[in-house]
Amino acid sequence: MSGNVSSFSMEVKDELLKNTPRARHCAITQTAVIIAGAGRITPDSLIVETDNIRIKEKYFTLLKKTFNINVDAFEEKGFFALPVTEKDKVLEILQAVKILDAKGMPNYYKGIIPDVLIKASCCKREFLKCAFVFFGTITDPEKGMHLEFTCSCEEHANQIERTLEYFNIKARRSTRREGKYHLVYLKDGEQIADFLRVVEANVATMKYEDKLIYREIANHINRTNNCEVANSQKKIDAALKQIEDINYLNECIGLSNLPETLQGVAIARLENPDVGLQELGELMKPPLGKSGVNHRLRKISELAQKQRAKDA
């Protein structure tokens, strides 16, 4: 688990690595994912290598509690190596995680574990927990809504997608670098929150939902402000057009030649170019309702259009 990931991703992964499997078969599932994600099998040993101290601690604990195996970790250039070198212990672990084929030879692909290990619902959860630790990232919800698994082969992506679907989480698929990597990803905030609940990242779920609510409120405020700005601009544009029509009629025929009902609203608009229709009507004597002001200004516009047509 390395690379450029968000701090929120790291928080989620740290929480998942702290979780302890409830049953031995769940612990075996986690062990299988760790070996599939960071394991190296030689003729004489099984070695897990990682640059993440929490993965090192998790694997150490799993071996101790599940197989009663103690290992010594070696650190070099920021990487931890946890080797199991006793052949009978290596065989015990590989048999438990179902990596050996019918002939007793290691048979596995990067990231994939045998489906028999994830038949139970609880084991599916443990699979997704460790799969996210090794292959997943999540964007901080304040910046966007995106969770993805990056897989090195299609079958691994299929296995993750099927497991998500079991929990009614519908993922999307794509590829990267001309098909070298297969992505399984979520873009819906509710689906991402559902995933965090499924993998029992309870603290991360609360943080995510809080940030999601904050993001939605901020977006709503922005939309409201944008709408208000757009409406204000429409009012300004309408007032400018009304003033243009009134001035044109004044130059051509004089406002005094307009019907008396239109003269008052025309003068009021010229004297108050920046007020809305409601306020404009309240300034008139006697006061006039918004619809009445709108009707008379529309009549003035129609007269101006007719006059322009005559003058053309």
C-alpha positions in Angstrom: 0.0 0.0 0.0 1.9 3.0 -1.3 1.6 5.8 -3.7 0.0 9.2 -3.7 -3.3 8.7 -1.8 -5.5 11.2 0.0 -5.2 11.6 3.8 -8.8 10.4 4.0 -7.8 7.2 2.2 -5.1 6.7 4.8 -7.6 7.3 7.6 -10.0 4.7 6.2 -7.2 2.1 5.6 -5.8 2.6 9.1 -9.2 2.0 10.6 -9.7 -1.1 8.6 -6.3 -2.5 9.6 -7.2 -2.0 13.2 -10.3 -4.2 12.9 -9.9 -7.7 14.2 -11.7 -10.6 12.4 -14.4 -12.2 14.5 -13.8 -15.8 13.4 -10.9 -18.0 12.2 -12.3 -18.3 8.7 -12.5 -14.5 8.4 -8.9 -14.3 9.6 -7.9 -16.8 6.9 -9.6 -14.6 4.3 -7.6 -11.6 5.4 -4.4 -13.6 5.4 -5.2 -14.7 1.9 -5.7 -11.2 0.6 -2.4 -10.0 2.2 -0.5 -12.9 0.6 -2.2 -12.2 -2.7 -1.5 -8.5 -2.4 2.1 -8.5 -1.0 3.2 -12.1 -0.8 6.1 -13.8 -2.5 6.3 -17.6 -2.6 9.6 -19.3 -3.1 10.4 -23.1 -3.0 11.5 -22.7 0.6 9.6 -19.8 2.1 6.6 -17.5 2.1 7.5 -13.8 2.4 5.2 -10.8 2.8 6.8 -7.5 1.9 5.2 -4.1 2.6 6.1 -0.5 3.2 3.2 0.0 5.6 3.8 -0.7 9.3 0.1 -1.4 9.9 0.0 -4.1 7.3 3.1 -5.6 8.9 1.4 -5.5 12.3 -1.8 -7.0 10.9 0.0 -9.9 9.2 2.1 -10.6 12.2 -1.0 -10.7 14.4 -2.9 -12.9 11.9 -0.1 -15.5 11.8 0.2 -15.5 15.6 -3.5 -15.8 16.4 -4.6 -18.0 13.5 -1.6 -20.3 13.0 0.4 -19.8 16.2 3.4 -18.8 14.0 5.9 -16.1 15.1 7.9 -14.3 12.5 10.8 -11.9 12.7 10.3 -8.8 10.5 13.3 -7.3 8.7 13.3 -3.7 7.6 15.4 -2.4 4.7 15.0 0.9 2.8 11.5 1.5 4.3 10.2 -1.9 3.5 9.3 -4.7 5.9 9.8 -8.3 5.1 8.0 -11.0 7.1 9.3 -14.4 6.1 8.0 -17.9 7.1 10.8 -20.3 6.3 9.8 -23.6 8.0 8.4 -25.7 5.2 5.6 -27.3 7.3 4.4 -23.9 8.4 4.5 -22.5 4.9 2.5 -25.5 3.8 0.0 -25.0 6.6 -0.6 -21.4 5.6 -0.8 -22.1 1.8 -3.3 -24.9 2.4 -5.4 -22.8 4.7 -5.6 -19.9 2.1 -6.3 -22.5 -0.7 -3.4 -21.2 -2.9 -2.0 -24.7 -3.5 -3.3 -26.6 -6.6 -4.1 -30.3 -6.8 -0.4 -31.1 -7.1 0.5 -29.0 -4.1 2.0 -26.2 -6.2 1.4 -22.5 -5.5 -1.3 -21.2 -7.9 -2.4 -17.6 -7.5 -2.6 -14.3 -9.3 -1.9 -10.8 -8.0 -4.8 -9.8 -5.8 -7.1 -12.7 -6.5 -8.0 -15.2 -3.8 -10.0 -18.5 -4.2 -13.8 -17.8 -4.3 -14.3 -20.6 -1.7 -12.8 -18.3 0.9 -15.4 -15.6 0.4 -18.7 -17.7 0.4 -19.9 -16.4 3.7 -21.1 -12.8 4.1 -18.7 -12.1 6.9 -15.7 -13.3 4.8 -16.9 -11.1 1.9 -16.6 -8.1 4.3 -13.1 -9.1 5.3 -12.1 -9.6 1.7 -13.4 -6.0 0.8 -11.6 -4.6 3.8 -8.2 -5.9 2.8 -8.8 -5.4 -0.9 -9.4 -1.7 -0.2 -6.2 -1.5 1.9 -4.1 -2.9 -0.9 -5.9 -1.7 -4.1 -8.3 1.0 -3.1 -8.4 4.8 -2.8 -11.1 7.2 -1.8 -11.3 10.9 -2.5 -12.0 13.3 0.4 -15.7 14.2 -0.1 -14.9 17.9 0.3 -13.1 17.6 -3.1 -15.2 15.0 -4.9 -17.0 11.7 -4.7 -14.8 8.9 -6.0 -13.8 5.5 -4.7 -11.8 3.0 -6.8 -10.0 -0.3 -6.8 -7.0 -0.5 -9.2 -6.5 -4.2 -10.3 -3.7 -5.6 -12.4 -5.9 -8.2 -14.1 -9.6 -8.4 -15.2 -10.4 -11.4 -13.1 -9.4 -9.6 -9.9 -11.6 -6.6 -10.9 -14.5 -9.1 -11.6 -14.0 -10.6 -8.1 -14.2 -7.3 -6.4 -17.2 -6.2 -8.5 -19.1 -9.4 -7.7 -18.5 -9.0 -4.0 -19.7 -5.4 -4.1 -22.8 -6.4 -5.9 -23.6 -9.0 -3.2 -24.0 -6.0 -0.9 -26.2 -4.1 -3.5 -23.3 -1.8 -4.4 -23.2 -1.3 -8.2 -19.8 -0.4 -9.3 -18.6 1.0 -12.7 -15.7 -0.4 -14.7 -13.0 1.1 -16.9 -9.4 0.5 -17.8 -6.2 2.6 -17.6 -2.9 2.6 -19.5 -4.2 0.8 -22.6 -5.9 -2.0 -20.6 -2.9 -2.6 -18.2 -5.0 -1.8 -15.2 -8.7 -2.6 -14.6 -10.6 -0.1 -12.4 -13.7 -0.8 -10.3 -15.1 2.5 -9.1 -18.0 4.3 -7.4 -19.0 7.9 -8.1 -22.2 8.1 -6.1 -21.9 9.5 -2.6 -24.6 7.2 -1.1 -23.0 4.1 -2.6 -19.6 5.1 -1.2 -21.1 5.6 2.2 -22.7 2.2 1.9 -19.3 0.7 1.1 -17.8 2.2 4.2 -20.7 0.8 6.3 -20.2 -2.7 4.7 -16.5 -2.8 5.6 -17.4 -1.5 9.1 -15.3 1.6 8.9 -17.6 3.3 11.4 -15.5 6.4 12.2 -14.8 7.0 8.5 -18.5 6.6 7.7 -19.5 9.3 10.1 -16.7 11.6 8.9 -17.7 10.9 5.3 -21.4 11.6 5.8 -20.6 14.8 7.7 -18.4 16.0 4.9 -20.9 14.9 2.3 -23.7 16.9 4.1 -21.3 19.9 4.3 -20.6 19.6 0.6 -24.3 19.4 -0.4 -25.1 22.5 1.7 -22.2 24.4 0.1 -23.3 23.3 -3.3 -26.9 24.4 -2.5 -25.7 27.8 -1.4 -23.7 28.2 -4.5 -26.6 27.2 -6.7 -28.9 29.7 -4.8 -26.3 32.5 -5.2 -25.8 31.8 -8.9 -29.6 31.8 -9.4 -30.0 35.1 -7.5 -27.2 36.7 -9.6 -28.8 35.4 -12.8 -32.2 36.8 -11.7 -30.7 40.2 -10.8 -29.0 40.3 -14.2 -32.3 39.6 -15.9 -34.0 42.4 -14.0 -31.2 44.8 -14.9 -31.4 43.8 -18.6 -35.2 44.2 -18.6 -35.0 47.6 -17.0 -32.3 48.8 -19.5 -34.5 47.7 -22.4 -37.5 49.4 -20.9 -35.6 52.7 -20.5 -34.3 52.3 -24.1 -37.9 52.0 -25.4 -39.1 54.9 -23.3 -36.3 57.2 -24.5 -36.9 56.2 -28.1 -40.6 57.1 -27.8 -39.8 60.3 -26.1 -37.5 61.3 -29.0 -39.9 60.3 -31.7 -43.3 61.4 -30.4 -42.8 62.8 -26.9 -44.0 61.1 -23.7 -46.8 63.6 -23.4 -48.4 62.0 -26.5 -48.6 58.6 -24.8 -51.8 57.4 -23.1 -52.1 58.9 -19.7 -51.9 55.4 -18.0 -48.5 54.8 -19.8 -47.0 58.3 -19.1 -46.9 57.7 -15.3 -45.1 54.4 -15.5 -42.7 55.6 -18.1 -41.6 58.6 -16.0 -41.4 56.4 -12.9 -39.1 54.0 -14.7 -36.8 56.8 -16.0 -36.6 58.2 -12.5 -36.0 54.8 -10.8 -33.9 52.7 -13.3 -32.6 50.2 -10.7 -35.8 49.1 -8.9 -37.9 46.0 -9.5 -41.5 46.0 -10.8 -43.0 45.6 -7.3 -41.1 48.6 -5.9 -41.8 50.7 -9.0 -45.5 50.2 -8.6 -45.3 51.2 -4.9 -43.6 54.5 -5.9 -46.4 55.5 -8.2 -49.4 57.6 -7.2 -51.7 56.0 -6.9 -49.7 52.8 -6.2 -49.9 50.1 -8.9 -49.5 46.3 -8.5 -46.6 44.4 -10.0 -48.8 42.8 -12.8 -50.2 46.3 -13.6 -46.7 47.8 -14.0 -45.6 44.9 -16.1 -48.6 45.2 -18.4 -48.0 48.9 -19.0 -44.3 48.5 -19.6 -45.1 45.8 -22.1 -47.5 48.2 -23.9 -44.7 50.8 -24.0 -42.4 48.2 -25.6 -45.0 47.2 -28.2 -45.4 50.9 -29.1 -41.7 51.3 -29.4 -41.4 48.3 -31.7 -44.2 49.7 -33.9 -42.5 53.1 -34.0 -39.2 51.5 -35.0 -41.0 49.7 -37.8 -42.4 53.0 -39.1 -39.1 54.7 -38.9 -37.2 51.9 -40.6 
